Amino acid sequence: MWLEDITHLDYVRQSLDRVSSRRQPLYHRDGRLVGYATLGTTAKASRASGTFLRRVFWLAPHDRDQQPNGLYATAAPSEAVDPRTLHPRTKGYKTERSEGGPASDAMREMGITLPKV
C-alpha cells in the first residue's frame, strides 16, 4: 500500500521489518514511510515472537527526492529499488532510473527520460 504518490520517485528504500500486528506499521527511522506490504489473512506470525515479517518502503531525509544534487544524485543506497518494479510477493529491483542514469536503450525507446542532475 502506497502512502504517497510514487510516480515522481526514482527509488524507495526497501526493508524487511518485524511488526506486531497486521495494521499499518509504526515508522521508527529518520525520514518518512512511503509504503508497506499489506499482510494477507494467511500470513503467519512467528511462533517464537508473535510478530510478522513485512516489507516497508521508506526514504531518508538525504535521499534524492529531497536533495537532488546530494549524496545520491547519481547512485542509490544499497537497499534502494525502483518502486515501479515492486509487486506483491516479488522483490523490487534497481534500474537505470533508480541509479540516476544514464537511460538504457529500452527507456529511450519508450520515451522515458531521467531527471537532469
FIFIKOL-745084 format. One line per 2 residues: number of its first residue (from 1); their letters; for each residue x, y, z of C-alpha. Coordinates in nm, 4 decimals. Layout:
<rs>
NUM) A) X,Y,Z ~ ...
</rs>
This chain:
<rs>
1) MW) 0.0000,0.0000,0.0000 ~ 0.1497,0.3315,-0.1049
3) LE) 0.1065,0.6209,0.1373 ~ 0.2069,0.8823,-0.1196
5) DI) 0.2314,0.9221,-0.4954 ~ 0.5378,0.7294,-0.6139
7) TH) 0.5330,0.8448,-0.9770 ~ 0.7919,1.1152,-0.9068
9) LD) 1.0232,0.8886,-0.7020 ~ 1.3275,0.7353,-0.8705
11) YV) 1.3759,0.4912,-0.5835 ~ 1.2489,0.3905,-0.2419
13) RQ) 1.4380,0.2074,0.0286 ~ 1.3080,-0.1443,0.0916
15) SL) 1.3435,-0.3180,0.4285 ~ 1.2020,-0.6278,0.5898
17) DR) 1.0722,-0.5393,0.9364 ~ 0.9231,-0.7380,1.2229
19) VS) 0.5887,-0.5890,1.3198 ~ 0.3474,-0.6761,1.5963
21) SR) 0.0183,-0.6544,1.4053 ~ -0.1451,-0.6579,1.0625
23) RQ) -0.2262,-0.2848,1.0875 ~ -0.0172,-0.0103,0.9266
25) PL) 0.3331,-0.0437,1.0704 ~ 0.4778,0.2186,1.3002
27) YH) 0.7652,0.4132,1.1488 ~ 1.0851,0.4234,1.3531
29) RD) 1.3515,0.5568,1.1131 ~ 1.4784,0.9039,1.0340
31) GR) 1.2793,1.0086,0.7264 ~ 0.9354,0.9002,0.6158
33) LV) 0.7351,0.5863,0.5468 ~ 0.6324,0.5806,0.1787
35) GY) 0.4507,0.2470,0.1705 ~ 0.4267,-0.1046,0.3060
37) AT) 0.3221,-0.4523,0.2022 ~ -0.0274,-0.5478,0.3089
39) LG) -0.0313,-0.8737,0.5038 ~ -0.2805,-1.1278,0.3800
41) TT) -0.5089,-1.3222,0.6087 ~ -0.2886,-1.6289,0.5646
43) AK) 0.0291,-1.4514,0.6844 ~ 0.1568,-1.6407,0.9856
45) AS) 0.3106,-1.4802,1.2912 ~ 0.6368,-1.6160,1.4256
47) RA) 0.5721,-1.8834,1.6881 ~ 0.8645,-1.7558,1.8947
49) SG) 0.7865,-1.3835,1.8964 ~ 0.4287,-1.3479,1.7717
51) TF) 0.5458,-1.0887,1.5176 ~ 0.5009,-1.0706,1.1401
53) LR) 0.7610,-1.0012,0.8712 ~ 0.6575,-0.7135,0.6460
55) RV) 0.8248,-0.5213,0.3634 ~ 0.8302,-0.1478,0.4252
57) FW) 0.9312,0.1262,0.1829 ~ 1.0832,0.4490,0.3099
59) LA) 1.3047,0.7460,0.2291 ~ 1.5712,0.9171,0.4377
61) PH) 1.5962,1.2989,0.4583 ~ 1.9124,1.2978,0.2426
63) DR) 1.7642,1.0869,-0.0407 ~ 1.7354,1.2136,-0.3984
65) DQ) 1.3721,1.3281,-0.3727 ~ 1.4709,1.5857,-0.1065
67) QP) 1.8302,1.6563,-0.2160 ~ 1.8506,1.6006,-0.5951
69) NG) 2.2124,1.7190,-0.6103 ~ 2.3159,1.5462,-0.2883
71) LY) 2.4818,1.2182,-0.1974 ~ 2.2542,1.0060,-0.4188
73) AT) 2.2333,1.2314,-0.7249 ~ 2.3832,0.9624,-0.9498
75) AA) 2.3593,0.6498,-0.7362 ~ 2.1249,0.4903,-0.4863
77) PS) 2.1583,0.3331,-0.1420 ~ 2.2160,-0.0435,-0.1352
79) EA) 1.8583,-0.1145,-0.0188 ~ 1.7002,0.1119,-0.2830
81) VD) 1.4718,-0.0236,-0.5550 ~ 1.2701,0.1372,-0.8333
83) PR) 0.9118,0.1480,-0.6964 ~ 0.7770,0.0642,-1.0434
85) TL) 0.9365,-0.2821,-1.0128 ~ 0.7570,-0.3729,-0.6892
87) HP) 0.4759,-0.6261,-0.7000 ~ 0.3118,-0.8436,-0.4334
89) RT) 0.5405,-1.1270,-0.3233 ~ 0.8137,-1.0069,-0.5613
91) KG) 1.1239,-0.8182,-0.4611 ~ 1.1996,-0.4860,-0.6253
93) YK) 1.4980,-0.4143,-0.8496 ~ 1.7417,-0.1365,-0.9189
95) TE) 1.7020,0.0215,-1.2616 ~ 1.8846,0.2876,-1.4579
97) RS) 1.6295,0.5330,-1.3210 ~ 1.6902,0.4364,-0.9584
99) EG) 2.0661,0.4585,-1.0113 ~ 2.0449,0.8100,-1.1565
101) GP) 2.1172,0.7267,-1.5216 ~ 2.2145,0.7046,-1.7920
103) AS) 1.8932,0.5866,-1.9500 ~ 1.9033,0.2474,-2.1217
105) DA) 1.8140,0.1997,-2.4883 ~ 1.4809,0.0475,-2.3802
107) MR) 1.3992,0.3534,-2.1699 ~ 1.4795,0.5879,-2.4566
109) EM) 1.2656,0.3821,-2.6978 ~ 0.9753,0.4094,-2.4527
111) GI) 1.0259,0.7860,-2.4210 ~ 1.1264,0.7650,-2.0549
113) TL) 1.3769,1.0309,-1.9537 ~ 1.5792,1.0620,-1.6373
115) PK) 1.5851,1.3799,-1.4319 ~ 1.8812,1.6068,-1.5033
117) V) 2.1404,1.6117,-1.2275
</rs>
